[in-house]
Amino acid sequence: MVGVLGEVDTSTYAVAPLAWVLLLTFIVTLLLVDILVVHRTVHESSVRRDAIETAVWIGIGLSFTLVVLRWQGSTAAGEYLSAYLIEKSLSIDNVFVWALIFTLFAVPRAFQHRVLFWGIFGALVLRAAFIFAGVALLDRFHWLLFVFGGFLLFTAIRMVVSDDKPIEVDRNPVMRLVRKLIPSQDDYDGQRLFSKASGRRLATPLLAVLVLVETTDVIFAVDSIPAVLAISREQFIVFSSNAFAILGLRALYFLLADMQGRFCYLQQGLAVILAFVGTKMILSNWRALPTWVSLAVIASVLLVAIGASLVVERRDPAPEGRR
């Protein structure tokens, strides 16, 4: 599919099995380098290190646009970049939820790396299943566009009116199920998910934290994947944009976990993006927006939300009501 920037073409195109093999091999290689080389030993993170890692991950995600451009043309590249920006922006909420989960479970900062590694690995698998199911459903039942679009609009409204109630871990059904099914202990044992005590193999609190991290990612995926499907129906584009967006979330978490109060308008910005893509999805039956328009709107909203947040932070370091 070779298009001219500005044309709208979300139809699928031929993707050879070799392309999938190369993509998955590259993703697995990145994960192995991250866990076996970069974070082989337990250590406390630093702002400088986390900033460098975040920049590298974002650079990899953005650079893949050039691969798609060379391979399939400008329209596909625009779809990938738009989808990447949507997924990256929406996944920032994951970061703040992770921070809350780790705080509630008093997880030592040095042990959080391993939990997030397996959390991101699980997220890749779960999102792949969501994406293939979502594309298949939309191809078979076109009216689901209205359902997905309406759900995105509902989510956008919910984000604006949310009262930010804290997560009550003990009442979480997933957490209660884990503790009921798996013998557990209350103490951490380094980065281990399981530990031996009195001859028994017991789950450490890190396993419960991992389950909760995966559960929250599923919830966020229900919001974000329909948003990405509004940009492209090509499974390769949707999966690769999701994968590269969430691969660097661990480094981004450590960079932003202690800075969430600085971005006081980020949630409103994300709500605008969701409302935009939801409306775009609903109206696509009558009039489709050019890819470059979607890209411009998404980038502009993100820049305005972050810029306005930083301006407020500079004028008032701790305004009332900031989370």
C-alpha positions in Angstrom: 0.0 0.0 0.0 1.8 3.1 -1.2 -0.2 6.2 -0.6 0.1 9.9 -0.6 0.0 11.6 2.8 -3.5 12.9 3.2 -5.2 10.0 1.6 -7.3 7.8 3.9 -6.8 4.1 3.4 -7.3 1.8 6.4 -7.7 -1.3 4.3 -5.4 -4.2 5.0 -2.5 -5.1 2.8 -0.2 -8.0 2.3 2.2 -8.7 5.1 4.5 -11.6 4.5 5.0 -14.1 7.4 8.7 -13.1 7.3 7.7 -9.6 8.4 5.9 -10.9 11.4 8.9 -13.1 12.3 11.3 -10.2 12.0 9.1 -8.0 14.1 8.6 -10.6 16.9 12.3 -11.5 16.9 13.2 -7.8 17.3 10.8 -7.3 20.1 12.0 -10.5 22.0 15.6 -9.4 21.5 14.8 -6.0 23.0 13.2 -7.6 26.0 16.1 -10.0 26.5 18.7 -7.2 26.3 16.7 -5.2 28.8 16.3 -7.9 31.4 19.7 -9.7 30.9 22.0 -6.8 30.2 20.6 -3.4 31.2 18.8 -4.6 34.4 20.6 -7.8 35.1 21.4 -6.8 38.7 19.1 -5.1 41.3 19.8 -1.4 41.6 18.1 1.8 42.4 17.2 3.9 39.4 18.2 7.5 38.8 16.5 10.3 36.9 19.4 10.5 34.4 19.4 6.8 33.7 15.6 6.6 33.4 15.6 9.7 31.1 18.2 8.1 28.8 16.3 4.7 28.7 13.0 6.5 28.0 14.6 8.5 25.2 16.1 5.3 23.7 12.7 3.4 23.8 10.8 6.4 22.3 13.5 6.7 19.7 13.1 3.0 18.7 9.3 3.5 18.5 9.5 6.6 16.4 12.3 5.2 14.2 10.0 2.3 13.2 7.9 4.9 11.3 10.8 5.0 8.8 10.7 1.3 8.4 7.0 1.4 7.7 7.5 4.4 5.3 10.1 2.5 3.3 8.2 -0.7 3.3 4.5 0.3 2.7 4.5 4.1 2.0 3.5 7.3 3.6 -0.1 6.4 4.4 0.8 3.3 6.4 3.6 5.3 8.1 1.1 8.0 9.1 -1.2 5.4 10.5 1.6 3.8 12.5 2.7 7.1 13.9 -0.8 8.2 14.8 -1.5 4.8 16.5 1.8 5.0 18.3 1.1 8.4 19.7 -2.4 7.4 20.8 -1.1 4.3 22.6 1.8 6.1 24.1 -0.3 8.9 25.4 -3.0 6.6 26.8 -0.5 4.3 28.4 0.8 7.1 30.6 -2.2 6.5 32.8 -0.8 3.0 33.4 2.3 4.6 34.9 0.3 6.5 37.6 -1.8 3.4 38.4 1.4 1.3 38.8 2.8 3.9 41.2 -0.4 3.6 43.3 -0.2 -0.2 43.3 3.5 -0.3 44.3 2.8 2.2 47.1 -0.1 0.2 48.5 2.0 -3.0 48.6 5.1 -1.1 49.8 7.2 -2.7 47.0 10.8 -1.7 47.3 11.8 0.4 44.3 14.7 -1.9 43.4 12.3 -4.8 43.1 9.8 -3.0 40.8 11.9 -3.6 37.7 11.2 -7.3 37.5 7.5 -7.0 38.2 7.1 -4.5 35.4 9.2 -6.6 33.0 6.9 -9.5 33.3 3.9 -7.2 33.4 4.9 -5.7 30.0 5.7 -9.2 28.6 2.2 -10.3 29.6 0.7 -7.1 28.2 2.2 -7.8 24.8 0.6 -11.3 24.7 -2.8 -10.1 25.9 -2.9 -7.1 23.6 -2.0 -9.3 20.6 -5.1 -11.4 21.4 -7.2 -8.3 21.7 -6.0 -6.8 18.5 -6.6 -9.9 16.3 -10.0 -10.4 17.9 -10.9 -6.7 17.4 -9.9 -6.5 13.8 -11.7 -9.8 13.0 -14.9 -8.5 14.7 -14.8 -5.2 12.9 -14.3 -6.9 9.5 -17.3 -9.2 10.2 -19.6 -6.9 12.1 -19.1 -3.3 10.7 -21.7 -1.9 13.1 -19.3 -2.5 16.0 -17.6 0.7 14.9 -20.5 2.5 16.5 -20.2 0.4 19.7 -16.4 1.0 20.0 -16.8 4.7 19.1 -19.5 5.2 21.7 -17.4 3.4 24.3 -14.5 5.7 23.6 -16.8 8.7 24.1 -18.1 7.3 27.3 -14.6 6.7 28.5 -13.6 10.3 27.7 -16.5 11.6 29.7 -15.7 9.3 32.6 -12.1 10.5 32.6 -13.2 14.2 32.9 -15.7 13.6 35.7 -13.7 11.0 37.6 -13.3 11.6 41.3 -10.0 9.7 41.3 -11.1 7.2 44.0 -8.1 5.2 45.3 -7.8 1.5 44.5 -9.0 -0.7 47.3 -6.6 -3.7 46.9 -8.2 -5.9 49.5 -11.6 -5.6 47.8 -10.2 -6.4 44.3 -11.8 -9.7 43.2 -8.6 -10.6 41.3 -6.5 -10.2 44.4 -8.9 -12.2 46.6 -8.9 -15.0 44.0 -5.0 -15.1 43.9 -4.8 -15.4 47.6 -7.5 -18.0 47.7 -6.0 -20.2 45.0 -2.3 -19.8 45.7 -0.7 -20.2 49.1 1.0 -16.9 49.9 3.3 -15.3 52.4 3.4 -11.7 53.5 7.2 -11.0 53.2 9.2 -10.2 50.1 12.1 -12.4 49.0 14.1 -10.2 46.7 12.7 -10.1 43.2 11.3 -13.7 43.5 7.6 -14.3 42.7 7.7 -17.5 44.8 9.7 -18.5 47.9 10.2 -21.6 50.0 9.3 -21.5 53.7 9.1 -24.6 56.0 9.4 -26.8 53.0 6.4 -25.2 51.2 6.5 -23.1 48.0 4.7 -19.9 48.7 3.9 -16.9 46.5 5.4 -13.6 47.6 3.5 -10.3 47.5 5.2 -9.6 44.1 3.0 -12.2 42.5 -0.1 -10.5 43.7 1.3 -7.2 42.5 2.0 -8.7 39.1 -1.5 -10.0 38.8 -2.9 -6.6 39.6 -0.6 -4.9 37.1 -1.7 -7.3 34.4 -5.4 -6.8 35.4 -5.1 -3.0 35.1 -3.4 -3.3 31.7 -6.3 -5.4 30.4 -8.7 -2.6 31.6 -6.6 0.1 29.8 -6.4 -2.1 26.7 -10.1 -2.1 26.5 -9.9 1.7 26.1 -6.8 2.1 24.0 -7.1 -0.7 21.4 -10.5 0.5 20.0 -8.8 4.0 19.8 -6.0 2.5 17.7 -8.4 0.5 15.5 -10.0 3.9 14.6 -6.7 4.7 13.0 -5.8 1.5 11.2 -7.4 -2.0 10.7 -4.1 -3.5 9.6 -3.1 -5.9 12.4 0.6 -5.4 11.8 0.3 -1.7 12.2 -1.9 -2.0 15.3 0.2 -4.6 17.0 3.6 -2.9 16.2 2.4 0.5 17.4 1.1 -1.1 20.7 4.2 -3.1 21.2 6.7 -0.2 20.7 4.5 2.1 22.8 4.4 -0.2 25.9 7.9 -1.6 25.6 9.4 1.5 27.2 6.8 2.0 29.8 9.0 0.6 32.6 11.6 3.3 32.1 8.9 5.9 31.7 7.3 4.7 35.0 10.5 5.4 37.0 10.9 8.7 35.3 7.3 9.9 35.9 6.2 8.1 39.0 7.3 10.9 41.3 6.2 13.6 38.8 2.6 12.8 38.2 1.4 16.0 40.0 3.3 18.1 37.4 1.0 17.0 34.6 -2.3 18.2 36.1 -4.0 18.6 32.6 -2.8 15.3 31.2 -6.0 13.4 32.0 -8.1 16.1 30.3 -5.8 15.9 27.3 -6.3 12.1 27.1 -10.0 12.6 27.4 -10.0 14.9 24.4 -7.9 12.4 22.4 -10.4 9.6 23.2 -13.4 11.8 22.3 -11.7 12.7 19.0 -10.9 9.1 17.9 -14.4 7.9 19.1 -16.1 10.6 17.0 -13.8 9.8 14.1 -14.7 6.1 14.3 -18.4 6.8 14.4 -18.3 9.2 11.5 -16.0 7.0 9.4 -19.0 5.5 7.6 -19.8 8.8 6.1 -16.6 10.8 5.9 -13.1 9.7 6.8 -10.5 12.1 8.0 -7.0 12.2 6.4 -4.3 10.4 8.4 -2.3 13.6 8.7 -5.3 15.4 10.4 -5.5 12.7 13.0 -1.8 12.9 13.6 -1.9 16.7 13.9 -4.8 16.7 16.4 -3.2 14.0 18.6 0.2 15.7 18.7 -1.4 19.1 19.3 -3.5 18.0 22.2 -0.6 16.2 23.9 1.7 19.3 23.5 -1.0 21.7 24.9 -1.9 19.4 27.8 1.8 18.9 28.8 2.7 22.5 28.1 -0.2 23.9 30.1 0.6 21.5 33.0 4.2 22.7 33.1 3.2 26.4 33.1 0.8 25.8 36.0 3.6 23.9 37.8 6.0 26.8 37.3 3.5 29.3 38.6 2.2 27.3 41.5 4.3 24.2 42.6 1.4 22.7 44.6 -2.0 24.0 43.4 -5.0 22.7 45.3 -6.6 19.7 43.8 -3.6 18.4 42.0 -3.3 14.7 42.2 
